[in-house]
Amino acid sequence: MHPFFMSKPRVTLYDTTLRDGTQGTGISFSMLDKIRVAEKLDAFGVHYIEGGFPGSNPKDAEFFNEAKKRKWKNARISAFGATRRGKMKVEDDPQVRILLEAETPAVTIVGKTWPLQVTEVLGVTLEENLAMIADTVAYLKKHGREVLYDAEHFFDSYQDDPKYSLATVKAAHDAGANLIVLCDTNGGTLPDFVAQATRDVIAALGEGTVGIHTHNDSGLGVANALASVAAGAVQVQGTINGYGERVGNCDLITVAATLQLKLKTPVVPDLTKLRELSLFVDELANVPHNIRAPYVGTAAFTHKGGQHVHAVQKLASSYEHVDPVLVGNERNITISDMSGQSNVIVKAEKLGFKFSKGAPEVAKILSQVKLLESEGYEFEAAEGSFELLVRRQLGLSRPLFELDEYHCSFRRSGEAGRWNKCEATVKLRVKGTPEYTVAEGDGPVNALDAALRKALRAFYPAIDSVQLDDYKVRIINGQQGTAARTRVLIDSTDGETSWGTVGVSDNIIEASWLALVDSFEFKLGREARG
């Protein structure tokens, strides 16, 4: 066990990405994915990992069977379920039996708190609901499980009927629950009320008895969790990157960083792995990473305005609330029409160029950037095109070829679905040698790509290592209708590194061609320079 865990932290992290997180729209994990996420969470130092509801589907059942075979270094795996059914003995309830069969050291059960839900949804009396809570907790404790009791809709219920709400959590506590978790299930509670309700429950049950589970429907999932911790809660339940039903759950990534860096409450041994964890889970979930995510987003420490960049160079804390290194992130200086000389200098240094402020080269590059951005270019995600721009302005870049002409055509049969064909021809000169090639493709850009590769391959064999990963089109000045300018961004890779290039034109084919040529020139230019 890591030395960090030799003493129990004041606040523990409970991750429910694999259960509550997968209830979010577009979020799904295979069984193997769930194991990989759990292993990553365990290595990071999360204290509890909720694997799912073993009785709800075969995939969750498989996960628990696999989890039994593995050794977990830091985390306790928890199975999730509910209190026994009404008017049924707990030992006869099949879903409670399945919770025990999962053989997890911890079990989390959810129960009803709100009288309205008890009578209208469960269809039992308020007294029976209290018995359902107590019986289930006691039964699981008797079988050696650590029991966490999730009080569903606690805050909504506490506003309506504080007396009964306290009675439900007291029933769980008195039956032996290790922790009472207050749930803002609808995500509509404000931090002041969360804090007050947390204090009230602690006053009734004692210190160290309460955890918090919040949703983000009001954009306050993290704020509410921190308010509860400030009031005495000793556990935060949430998900990685805030996945979850509707708009999501409390984001454990943000919570972990804020607790450790702002509130000086240690929760994990190595916070520098935070961004890595966030990106890993996004990758397995196959969802785009939120570039504006606090602490770990690409934009979290990105500086665009020239005045900001100038200040950050002198005093980073002037525009950065924490050192990005602490959370595994990095400072990023972007180039745009808002850039000043400081942006160009910092960005160019990352490319290996050294400029002093006021150097004529800097002014020349900056002038070209602003001119191109006024025409619709954007270099924030097109670092390949920016490097080429710098090299061209400094006279350090030579084109791969001289273009005579290119042509694209699309033909479709009059009979629906019978055939369609896209063809591109490219006529150019490479190192003085004329080349004329023709290629077909799935679309005009694919056909152009194939024809250009065919023309260049004999002169630049490394072109075969370039793969186009993504192709994005943005219409600029859309109010001009079909006359609007088009910006095309191409993401490319050679299997080891990735780069973005950009092209802008009134014509989508021309914009695509410009971005495509930049992609090849970026890669092949670097190959030539070694």
Secondary structure, DSSP 8 states (H G I E B T S, - for coil): --GGGGS--SSEEEE-TTTTGGGSTT----HHHHHHHHHHHHHHT-SEEEEE-TTT-HHHHHHHHHHHTS--SS-EEEEEEE---TTS-GGG-HHHHHHHHTT-SEEEEEEE--HHHIIIII---HHHHHHHHHHHHHHHHHTT-EEEEEEETHHHHHHH-HHHHHHHHHHHHHTT-SEEEEEETTS---HHHHHHHHHHHHHHH-TT-EEEEEB-TTS-HHHHHHHHHHTT--EEEEBGGG--STT-B-BHHHHHHIIIIIS-----S-GGGHHHHHHHHHHHHT----TT-TTTSTTTTEE-SHHHHHHHHH-GGGT-SS-GGGGT---EE--STT--HHHHHHHHHHTT----TT-HHHHHHHHHHHHHHHTT---TT-HHHHHHHHHHHTT----S-EEEEEEEEEEE-SSTTT-EEEEEEEEEEETTEEEEEEEEESSHHHHHHHHHHHHHTTT-GGGGG-EEEEEEEEEESGGGGGG-EEEEEEEEE-SS-EEEEEEEESSHHHHHHHHHHHHHHHHHHHHHH-
